Amino acid sequence: MSPPSAVLRAFGGAQTAIPLAGGTSDDTWRAGDIVVKRVLEAEEAAWSQRVMAHVAEDGFRVPTPISSDGEWVFDGWTACAYVPGLTLGQERLRDVLVAADRFHDALPAPDAEARSVLGRRTHIWAIADRVAWGETTVQLRPDVASALACIIATTEPEQDDARLVHGDLEGNVAFDADGVAVVLDFSPYIRSRSYPRAIAVVDAMLWRGAGPEVIELAGARGARASVLRRALAFRLVAEELGGGADARTVAQFERVLEHVELSSRDAPSE
């Protein structure tokens, strides 16, 4: 569904909007010099826009958030400045992760408001994240539940270094005409910095045809297997909650898990 005219007027956009490639369910549209996006949860979206508005860019860019009369969300939509000439970084995973490190360095420490806002989320990605970290459970089909049990069988507790991170990097870091990384569509979580790296690696293997050689980008060999399992669990549960993970999808996850297990064998003792 295209954005209503009232939304485009509220954010100062052109009155003709076109869908942008890369969005899901027609949720992201360009209207002249702005991009409008339908939000999942207004409280999270407003908080995220406020955080992005205060990020100090250092070796990366973020599209400038746009408000409507001081409000970050209007009628279920947010807006930001359109950045022309972008090239998606899906074939440049190493560069994406370098840019992500700089972006994460610029994010504030998670305060009480961040923990409160993000803790109240109920969309499928928030639920899947909590399941992956053993903070909640959900009802899954037997084959998906079995695959999940195998994935998280040997996971370890998260280390005490949780901070704000972007949990959907692999398709949301692009490069402008000057080669500067542009971080799009902030998907916030309070986890260790190794977690978004692991999600990006898992995404590349699941959806982009990347081989097991990208596993080394998830971190030191002895420490990465557990967080890669968390990332796999997160994506598997999100797939199931988002419409059902069929047998082929489950097999894809099992294949990646095999590579993760192989990569961790004979790892040096800590």
C-alpha positions as CSV (number, residue, x, y, z in Angstrom):
1,M,0.0,0.0,0.0
2,S,1.4,3.4,-1.0
3,P,1.8,6.1,1.6
4,P,-1.3,8.3,2.0
5,S,-1.1,11.9,0.6
6,A,-1.4,13.2,4.2
7,V,1.8,11.4,5.2
8,L,3.7,12.8,2.2
9,R,2.5,16.3,3.0
10,A,3.3,16.0,6.7
11,F,7.0,15.2,5.9
12,G,7.3,17.6,3.1
13,G,7.6,15.0,0.3
14,A,6.5,15.1,-3.3
15,Q,3.0,13.9,-3.8
16,T,4.0,11.1,-6.1
17,A,5.7,8.2,-4.4
18,I,7.5,5.2,-5.9
19,P,8.4,2.0,-4.1
20,L,12.1,1.5,-3.3
21,A,13.9,-1.8,-4.1
22,G,15.0,-3.5,-0.9
23,G,11.9,-2.7,1.2
24,T,9.6,-5.4,2.3
25,S,5.8,-5.6,1.6
26,D,5.9,-2.2,-0.2
27,D,6.8,-0.5,3.1
28,T,9.5,1.9,1.8
29,W,8.8,4.6,-0.7
30,R,10.6,7.6,-2.3
31,A,8.7,10.8,-2.6
32,G,11.0,13.4,-4.2
33,D,13.9,14.1,-1.7
34,I,12.6,12.0,1.1
35,V,12.0,8.3,1.9
36,V,9.0,7.3,3.9
37,K,8.7,3.9,5.7
38,R,5.8,2.2,7.3
39,V,6.6,1.4,10.9
40,L,6.1,-1.8,12.8
41,E,5.7,-0.2,16.3
42,A,5.5,3.5,16.7
43,E,7.3,3.8,20.0
44,E,10.3,1.9,18.7
45,A,10.3,3.9,15.5
46,A,10.2,7.3,17.2
47,W,13.0,6.3,19.6
48,S,15.1,5.0,16.7
49,Q,14.7,8.2,14.7
50,R,15.7,10.2,17.7
51,V,18.8,8.1,18.2
52,M,19.7,8.4,14.5
53,A,19.2,12.2,14.6
54,H,22.0,12.5,17.1
55,V,24.6,10.0,15.7
56,A,27.9,11.6,14.9
57,E,28.9,10.3,11.5
58,D,32.6,9.2,11.4
59,G,33.5,7.2,8.4
60,F,29.9,6.4,7.6
61,R,26.6,8.2,6.9
62,V,23.1,7.8,8.0
63,P,20.1,9.2,6.1
64,T,18.9,12.3,8.0
65,P,15.7,11.6,9.9
66,I,12.8,14.0,9.2
67,S,10.1,15.0,11.6
68,S,6.6,16.3,11.2
69,D,6.0,19.2,13.5
70,G,8.5,17.8,15.9
71,E,7.0,14.3,15.8
72,W,9.1,11.4,14.3
73,V,6.1,9.2,13.5
74,F,3.0,10.4,11.6
75,D,0.1,8.1,11.0
76,G,2.3,5.0,11.2
77,W,5.1,6.3,9.0
78,T,8.6,7.7,9.4
79,A,10.7,9.7,7.0
80,C,14.3,10.4,6.2
81,A,16.3,12.2,3.5
82,Y,16.8,10.3,0.2
83,V,20.5,9.4,-0.5
84,P,21.0,9.1,-4.3
85,G,23.5,6.9,-6.1
86,L,23.6,4.1,-3.5
87,T,25.1,0.7,-4.3
88,L,24.1,-2.1,-1.9
89,G,27.0,-3.8,-0.1
90,Q,25.7,-7.4,-0.2
91,E,28.8,-8.4,-2.2
92,R,31.1,-6.6,0.1
93,L,30.4,-8.2,3.4
94,R,33.9,-7.4,4.9
95,D,33.5,-3.7,4.1
96,V,29.9,-3.8,5.5
97,L,31.2,-5.1,8.8
98,V,34.0,-2.6,9.0
99,A,31.4,0.2,8.5
100,A,29.2,-1.4,11.1
101,D,32.0,-1.3,13.6
102,R,32.3,2.4,13.1
103,F,28.5,2.9,13.3
104,H,28.3,0.9,16.6
105,D,31.1,3.0,18.0
106,A,29.0,6.0,17.4
107,L,25.8,4.7,19.1
108,P,25.1,5.7,22.7
109,A,25.3,3.3,25.6
110,P,21.9,1.7,26.2
111,D,20.1,3.6,28.9
112,A,16.9,2.9,30.9
113,E,14.7,4.4,28.1
114,A,16.4,2.2,25.5
115,R,15.9,-0.9,27.5
116,S,12.3,0.0,28.3
117,V,11.3,0.8,24.7
118,L,13.0,-2.2,23.2
119,G,11.8,-4.5,25.9
120,R,8.2,-3.7,25.1
121,R,8.4,-4.6,21.4
122,T,6.1,-7.4,20.2
123,H,7.0,-7.7,16.5
124,I,8.3,-11.0,15.2
125,W,11.9,-10.0,15.1
126,A,11.9,-8.9,18.7
127,I,10.3,-12.2,19.7
128,A,12.7,-14.2,17.6
129,D,15.6,-12.4,19.2
130,R,14.4,-13.3,22.7
131,V,13.8,-16.9,21.8
132,A,17.3,-17.1,20.4
133,W,18.7,-15.9,23.7
134,G,16.5,-18.1,25.9
135,E,14.5,-15.2,27.2
136,T,11.1,-16.5,26.0
137,T,9.6,-19.4,24.2
138,V,7.1,-19.7,21.4
139,Q,5.0,-22.6,19.9
140,L,6.7,-23.9,16.7
141,R,5.9,-26.7,14.3
142,P,7.6,-29.9,15.3
143,D,10.3,-29.9,12.5
144,V,11.1,-26.3,13.2
145,A,11.3,-26.9,17.0
146,S,13.6,-29.8,16.4
147,A,15.9,-27.8,14.2
148,L,15.9,-25.0,16.7
149,A,16.8,-27.4,19.5
150,C,19.8,-28.6,17.5
151,I,20.9,-25.1,16.7
152,I,20.9,-23.9,20.3
153,A,22.1,-27.1,21.9
154,T,25.6,-25.8,22.7
155,T,25.1,-22.1,23.0
156,E,26.7,-20.2,25.8
157,P,25.4,-17.3,27.9
158,E,25.9,-13.8,26.4
159,Q,29.0,-12.0,27.8
160,D,28.4,-8.8,29.8
161,D,29.3,-6.4,26.9
162,A,25.8,-5.7,25.6
163,R,25.3,-2.4,23.8
164,L,23.1,-0.9,21.1
165,V,23.6,-2.7,17.8
166,H,22.1,-2.9,14.3
167,G,20.7,-6.4,13.9
168,D,20.0,-6.3,10.1
169,L,23.3,-5.2,8.5
170,E,23.6,-7.5,5.5
171,G,21.0,-5.8,3.3
172,N,21.1,-2.4,5.0
173,V,24.6,-1.0,4.4
174,A,25.1,0.6,1.1
175,F,27.9,2.8,-0.4
176,D,27.4,6.2,-1.9
177,A,29.0,7.6,-5.1
178,D,32.2,8.5,-3.1
179,G,32.4,5.0,-1.5
180,V,31.3,6.1,1.9
181,A,29.1,3.5,3.7
182,V,25.5,4.5,4.4
183,V,23.8,2.7,7.2
184,L,20.1,2.2,6.5
185,D,17.0,1.1,8.4
186,F,18.4,0.9,12.0
187,S,17.1,-2.4,13.6
188,P,18.1,-2.0,17.2
189,Y,18.9,-4.6,19.7
190,I,20.9,-4.6,23.0
191,R,23.4,-7.4,22.5
192,S,27.1,-7.9,22.1
193,R,28.7,-6.5,19.0
194,S,29.5,-10.0,17.8
195,Y,25.8,-10.7,17.4
196,P,25.1,-8.4,14.4
197,R,28.3,-9.7,12.8
198,A,27.0,-13.2,13.2
199,I,23.6,-12.4,11.8
200,A,25.2,-10.8,8.7
201,V,27.3,-13.9,8.1
202,V,24.3,-16.2,8.6
203,D,22.2,-14.0,6.2
204,A,24.9,-14.1,3.6
205,M,25.1,-17.9,3.8
206,L,21.3,-18.5,4.0
207,W,20.1,-16.0,1.4
208,R,23.0,-14.8,-0.8
209,G,24.7,-18.1,-1.6
210,A,27.9,-17.2,0.3
211,G,30.1,-20.2,1.2
212,P,31.6,-21.2,4.6
213,E,34.6,-18.9,4.0
214,V,32.6,-16.0,5.3
215,I,32.3,-17.6,8.8
216,E,35.7,-16.2,9.7
217,L,34.2,-12.7,9.5
218,A,32.1,-13.6,12.6
219,G,35.1,-13.3,14.9
220,A,37.8,-15.4,16.5
221,R,37.4,-19.1,15.8
222,G,37.0,-20.3,19.4
223,A,34.3,-17.8,20.3
224,R,32.2,-17.5,17.2
225,A,30.3,-20.8,17.1
226,S,27.9,-19.9,19.9
227,V,26.9,-16.5,18.6
228,L,26.5,-17.9,15.1
229,R,24.1,-20.4,16.6
230,R,22.2,-17.6,18.3
231,A,22.0,-15.8,14.9
232,L,20.7,-18.9,13.2
233,A,18.1,-19.4,15.9
234,F,17.0,-15.8,15.5
235,R,16.5,-16.1,11.8
236,L,14.8,-19.5,11.9
237,V,12.3,-18.4,14.5
238,A,11.6,-15.1,12.6
239,E,11.0,-17.1,9.4
240,E,8.5,-19.4,11.1
241,L,6.7,-16.5,12.8
242,G,6.7,-14.5,9.6
243,G,4.8,-17.1,7.6
244,G,6.2,-20.5,8.1
245,A,9.6,-22.1,7.5
246,D,9.0,-24.9,5.0
247,A,11.1,-28.1,4.7
248,R,13.4,-26.5,2.2
249,T,14.0,-23.5,4.6
250,V,14.7,-25.8,7.5
251,A,17.2,-27.7,5.4
252,Q,19.0,-24.5,4.5
253,F,19.4,-23.7,8.2
254,E,20.7,-27.2,8.9
255,R,23.2,-26.9,6.1
256,V,24.6,-23.6,7.6
257,L,24.7,-25.2,11.0
258,E,26.8,-28.0,9.7
259,H,29.3,-25.5,8.4
260,V,29.3,-23.7,11.7
261,E,30.0,-26.9,13.5
262,L,32.8,-27.8,11.1
263,S,34.4,-24.4,11.6
264,S,34.5,-24.8,15.3
265,R,36.1,-28.2,15.5
266,D,39.6,-28.4,16.8
267,A,39.3,-24.7,17.8
268,P,42.0,-23.7,20.3
269,S,41.0,-24.0,23.9
270,E,40.2,-20.8,25.7
